[in-house]
Structure formats: structure tokens, C-alpha cells
């Protein structure tokens, strides 16, 4: 009637060693996922900072272009700086107007066949460009010095008369 069941050493389920190995694999996988996610968050923060710096620099350049419109070089400060208004008060800007020095264009001509008139013309063109062109550089910085961005453009003074 009753049958005796034999007890076997094998039972259904996992051994302690199998559970420990599975937990180690899961911990390794979760650690990798957390590291990747941390890198992703840092990259996202960096891109947000770069986007903000770029936007502020471009806006400051547009404001500068409106400021200098129809002005001559002498009427604009060579350097100015300031801070942005809320919500960007942790950012500062600096504007620099630089004179560009051109080389003497007579160096491009063959030296053995250059006439005095050509030499004077090369010097004239170099001098005119030196007097008529400026580079404007806008630098935007984060107060924490986590980032900076520079943007530049060139300003030509078209009101300069050609000295003939």
C-alpha cells in the first residue's frame, strides 16, 4: 500500500554557490550600467554648459554688432567686460577689439622685377587694410571655470577713404 520514498541528495532549487555566482554577475552588470549612466549624465551636463556658453557668446556678439553699427574704430572701447543678467549671472563676458596687422604685399611679388611703383602699391594696400579692419573677440566664461567659449568676427570700417 504505502511505498517508501527514497530520499535523494538532489533537490530542486539552486545551491549556495550558484546563487553567489549569479549575484556577482548581476553586481558586475549593475556596476557597469551605473558607470555608463554616470558618464552619460556628465556628458549631458557638459553639452548643456557648451550650449549655454555658445548661446550667450552669440547673443553678446549680436549686441556688439548693434553697438558698433555706423561707428568708427576710435569711438569703440578696445576692451570691455561684464556679467550676464539672471538667470545667467554665473557667466561673464569680455569683448576685445584687436587691430590686425597685415604683411607688406610686395613680398608676394618677384623681388628682381618689382618696380618702385609696385612696392608703394603693396605698402599702400597693407596700410589701408591695417587701418580699415579689426577683429572682435567675445569670450564667455563660467565663474566655476568649468567652461569657456570664444567667438570672433571681423569689422571693416567702410567709412575710411582711400588716400589717393
C-alpha atoms as a printed R data frame, in Angstrom:
    type eleno elety resid chain resno      x       y       z
1   ATOM     1    CA   UNK     A     1  0.000   0.000   0.000
2   ATOM     2    CA   UNK     A     2  2.376   2.622   1.060
3   ATOM     3    CA   UNK     A     3  5.539   2.995  -0.859
4   ATOM     4    CA   UNK     A     4  8.568   4.320   0.771
5   ATOM     5    CA   UNK     A     5 10.162   7.243  -0.924
6   ATOM     6    CA   UNK     A     6 13.836   7.237  -1.107
7   ATOM     7    CA   UNK     A     7 15.474  10.464  -0.082
8   ATOM     8    CA   UNK     A     8 17.878  11.612  -2.701
9   ATOM     9    CA   UNK     A     9 20.585  14.115  -2.236
10  ATOM    10    CA   UNK     A    10 19.420  16.071  -5.237
11  ATOM    11    CA   UNK     A    11 16.693  18.564  -4.513
12  ATOM    12    CA   UNK     A    12 15.030  21.103  -6.686
13  ATOM    13    CA   UNK     A    13 16.498  24.662  -6.482
14  ATOM    14    CA   UNK     A    14 19.893  26.321  -6.594
15  ATOM    15    CA   UNK     A    15 22.929  25.708  -4.485
16  ATOM    16    CA   UNK     A    16 24.503  28.470  -2.461
17  ATOM    17    CA   UNK     A    17 27.455  28.641  -4.868
18  ATOM    18    CA   UNK     A    18 25.167  29.147  -7.857
19  ATOM    19    CA   UNK     A    19 23.316  31.951  -6.068
20  ATOM    20    CA   UNK     A    20 26.576  33.693  -5.126
21  ATOM    21    CA   UNK     A    21 27.876  33.478  -8.716
22  ATOM    22    CA   UNK     A    22 24.573  34.843 -10.065
23  ATOM    23    CA   UNK     A    23 24.687  37.744  -7.585
24  ATOM    24    CA   UNK     A    24 28.291  38.520  -8.547
25  ATOM    25    CA   UNK     A    25 27.372  38.622 -12.252
26  ATOM    26    CA   UNK     A    26 24.397  40.887 -11.509
27  ATOM    27    CA   UNK     A    27 26.530  43.205  -9.346
28  ATOM    28    CA   UNK     A    28 29.109  43.467 -12.120
29  ATOM    29    CA   UNK     A    29 26.417  44.232 -14.693
30  ATOM    30    CA   UNK     A    30 24.729  46.840 -12.468
31  ATOM    31    CA   UNK     A    31 28.102  48.456 -11.721
32  ATOM    32    CA   UNK     A    32 28.806  48.764 -15.440
33  ATOM    33    CA   UNK     A    33 25.363  50.219 -16.079
34  ATOM    34    CA   UNK     A    34 25.830  52.777 -13.286
35  ATOM    35    CA   UNK     A    35 29.244  53.799 -14.636
36  ATOM    36    CA   UNK     A    36 27.832  54.265 -18.138
37  ATOM    37    CA   UNK     A    37 24.867  56.214 -16.790
38  ATOM    38    CA   UNK     A    38 27.196  58.453 -14.757
39  ATOM    39    CA   UNK     A    39 29.271  59.187 -17.857
40  ATOM    40    CA   UNK     A    40 26.083  59.940 -19.769
41  ATOM    41    CA   UNK     A    41 24.928  62.415 -17.113
42  ATOM    42    CA   UNK     A    42 28.337  64.156 -17.081
43  ATOM    43    CA   UNK     A    43 28.313  64.365 -20.890
44  ATOM    44    CA   UNK     A    44 24.806  65.815 -20.809
45  ATOM    45    CA   UNK     A    45 25.858  68.443 -18.257
46  ATOM    46    CA   UNK     A    46 28.892  69.322 -20.385
47  ATOM    47    CA   UNK     A    47 26.754  69.695 -23.515
48  ATOM    48    CA   UNK     A    48 24.314  71.919 -21.614
49  ATOM    49    CA   UNK     A    49 27.241  74.090 -20.487
50  ATOM    50    CA   UNK     A    50 28.639  74.319 -24.029
51  ATOM    51    CA   UNK     A    51 25.206  75.163 -25.454
52  ATOM    52    CA   UNK     A    52 24.716  77.899 -22.859
53  ATOM    53    CA   UNK     A    53 28.186  79.357 -23.466
54  ATOM    54    CA   UNK     A    54 27.606  79.333 -27.230
55  ATOM    55    CA   UNK     A    55 24.187  80.981 -26.949
56  ATOM    56    CA   UNK     A    56 25.487  83.709 -24.614
57  ATOM    57    CA   UNK     A    57 28.517  84.405 -26.831
58  ATOM    58    CA   UNK     A    58 26.376  84.688 -29.952
59  ATOM    59    CA   UNK     A    59 23.895  86.979 -28.213
60  ATOM    60    CA   UNK     A    60 26.727  89.190 -26.943
61  ATOM    61    CA   UNK     A    61 28.189  89.313 -30.477
62  ATOM    62    CA   UNK     A    62 24.816  90.431 -31.878
63  ATOM    63    CA   UNK     A    63 24.599  93.149 -29.205
64  ATOM    64    CA   UNK     A    64 28.146  94.225 -30.102
65  ATOM    65    CA   UNK     A    65 27.262  94.438 -33.781
66  ATOM    66    CA   UNK     A    66 24.339  96.737 -32.931
67  ATOM    67    CA   UNK     A    67 26.604  98.834 -30.679
68  ATOM    68    CA   UNK     A    68 29.290  99.387 -33.317
69  ATOM    69    CA   UNK     A    69 26.987  99.861 -36.286
70  ATOM    70    CA   UNK     A    70 27.906 103.059 -38.182
71  ATOM    71    CA   UNK     A    71 30.724 103.861 -35.719
72  ATOM    72    CA   UNK     A    72 34.393 104.340 -36.346
73  ATOM    73    CA   UNK     A    73 37.128 102.395 -34.584
74  ATOM    74    CA   UNK     A    74 38.123 105.279 -32.315
75  ATOM    75    CA   UNK     A    75 34.636 105.553 -30.812
76  ATOM    76    CA   UNK     A    76 34.546 101.942 -29.529
77  ATOM    77    CA   UNK     A    77 36.450 100.729 -26.474
78  ATOM    78    CA   UNK     A    78 39.174  98.217 -27.265
79  ATOM    79    CA   UNK     A    79 38.215  96.160 -24.191
80  ATOM    80    CA   UNK     A    80 35.033  95.833 -22.178
81  ATOM    81    CA   UNK     A    81 33.646  93.204 -19.830
82  ATOM    82    CA   UNK     A    82 30.620  92.391 -17.738
83  ATOM    83    CA   UNK     A    83 28.279  89.787 -16.317
84  ATOM    84    CA   UNK     A    84 25.073  88.464 -17.773
85  ATOM    85    CA   UNK     A    85 21.714  89.069 -16.121
86  ATOM    86    CA   UNK     A    86 19.562  86.428 -14.434
87  ATOM    87    CA   UNK     A    87 19.304  83.507 -14.941
88  ATOM    88    CA   UNK     A    88 22.877  83.532 -16.311
89  ATOM    89    CA   UNK     A    89 24.571  85.573 -13.581
90  ATOM    90    CA   UNK     A    90 27.283  82.919 -13.104
91  ATOM    91    CA   UNK     A    91 28.592  83.727 -16.599
92  ATOM    92    CA   UNK     A    92 30.784  86.669 -17.564
93  ATOM    93    CA   UNK     A    93 31.850  88.091 -20.909
94  ATOM    94    CA   UNK     A    94 34.782  90.028 -22.277
95  ATOM    95    CA   UNK     A    95 34.960  91.863 -25.603
96  ATOM    96    CA   UNK     A    96 38.287  92.683 -27.233
97  ATOM    97    CA   UNK     A    97 38.738  94.727 -30.401
98  ATOM    98    CA   UNK     A    98 42.114  93.920 -31.944
99  ATOM    99    CA   UNK     A    99 43.961  95.622 -34.739
100 ATOM   100    CA   UNK     A   100 45.005  93.192 -37.446
101 ATOM   101    CA   UNK     A   101 48.500  93.601 -38.827
102 ATOM   102    CA   UNK     A   102 48.872  92.655 -42.483
103 ATOM   103    CA   UNK     A   103 52.222  91.940 -44.028
104 ATOM   104    CA   UNK     A   104 53.625  94.050 -46.829
105 ATOM   105    CA   UNK     A   105 52.072  92.682 -50.012
106 ATOM   106    CA   UNK     A   106 55.187  93.424 -52.061
107 ATOM   107    CA   UNK     A   107 56.676  90.217 -50.577
108 ATOM   108    CA   UNK     A   108 54.298  88.261 -52.812
109 ATOM   109    CA   UNK     A   109 55.874  89.703 -55.938
110 ATOM   110    CA   UNK     A   110 59.127  88.646 -57.541
111 ATOM   111    CA   UNK     A   111 61.802  90.760 -55.939
112 ATOM   112    CA   UNK     A   112 64.030  91.068 -59.008
113 ATOM   113    CA   UNK     A   113 61.307  92.566 -61.223
114 ATOM   114    CA   UNK     A   114 59.468  94.731 -58.690
115 ATOM   115    CA   UNK     A   115 59.252  98.400 -59.528
116 ATOM   116    CA   UNK     A   116 59.145 101.229 -57.039
117 ATOM   117    CA   UNK     A   117 55.522 101.883 -58.003
118 ATOM   118    CA   UNK     A   118 54.601  98.235 -57.271
119 ATOM   119    CA   UNK     A   119 56.413  98.452 -53.960
120 ATOM   120    CA   UNK     A   120 54.483 101.588 -52.996
121 ATOM   121    CA   UNK     A   121 51.210  99.956 -54.076
122 ATOM   122    CA   UNK     A   122 51.906  96.899 -51.884
123 ATOM   123    CA   UNK     A   123 52.677  99.126 -48.902
124 ATOM   124    CA   UNK     A   124 49.571 101.211 -49.602
125 ATOM   125    CA   UNK     A   125 47.290  98.136 -49.661
126 ATOM   126    CA   UNK     A   126 48.853  96.781 -46.465
127 ATOM   127    CA   UNK     A   127 48.466 100.109 -44.678
128 ATOM   128    CA   UNK     A   128 44.875 100.549 -45.849
129 ATOM   129    CA   UNK     A   129 43.892  97.072 -44.657
130 ATOM   130    CA   UNK     A   130 45.672  97.623 -41.319
131 ATOM   131    CA   UNK     A   131 43.729 100.854 -40.823
132 ATOM   132    CA   UNK     A   132 40.357  99.502 -42.036
133 ATOM   133    CA   UNK     A   133 39.981  96.096 -40.397
134 ATOM   134    CA   UNK     A   134 39.568  94.949 -36.793
135 ATOM   135    CA   UNK     A   135 38.913  91.592 -35.175
136 ATOM   136    CA   UNK     A   136 36.271  91.453 -32.455
137 ATOM   137    CA   UNK     A   137 36.584  88.584 -29.981
138 ATOM   138    CA   UNK     A   138 33.838  87.759 -27.489
139 ATOM   139    CA   UNK     A   139 34.878  85.436 -24.651
140 ATOM   140    CA   UNK     A   140 32.273  83.942 -22.330
141 ATOM   141    CA   UNK     A   141 33.343  82.200 -19.121
142 ATOM   142    CA   UNK     A   142 31.618  80.285 -16.380
143 ATOM   143    CA   UNK     A   143 32.533  81.540 -12.880
144 ATOM   144    CA   UNK     A   144 33.349  77.989 -11.826
145 ATOM   145    CA   UNK     A   145 35.812  77.929 -14.748
146 ATOM   146    CA   UNK     A   146 34.188  74.724 -15.946
147 ATOM   147    CA   UNK     A   147 33.907  76.129 -19.419
148 ATOM   148    CA   UNK     A   148 34.711  78.976 -21.755
149 ATOM   149    CA   UNK     A   149 33.812  79.863 -25.309
150 ATOM   150    CA   UNK     A   150 35.349  82.368 -27.714
151 ATOM   151    CA   UNK     A   151 33.741  83.697 -30.860
152 ATOM   152    CA   UNK     A   152 35.185  86.237 -33.271
153 ATOM   153    CA   UNK     A   153 34.187  88.286 -36.261
154 ATOM   154    CA   UNK     A   154 35.806  90.955 -38.393
155 ATOM   155    CA   UNK     A   155 34.771  94.569 -38.552
156 ATOM   156    CA   UNK     A   156 35.500  96.588 -41.653
157 ATOM   157    CA   UNK     A   157 35.310 100.354 -41.437
158 ATOM   158    CA   UNK     A   158 33.817 101.220 -44.792
159 ATOM   159    CA   UNK     A   159 33.881 104.929 -43.993
160 ATOM   160    CA   UNK     A   160 37.660 105.057 -44.406
161 ATOM   161    CA   UNK     A   161 38.512 106.997 -47.516
162 ATOM   162    CA   UNK     A   162 41.204 105.745 -49.817
163 ATOM   163    CA   UNK     A   163 44.136 108.166 -49.577
164 ATOM   164    CA   UNK     A   164 44.849 108.885 -53.230
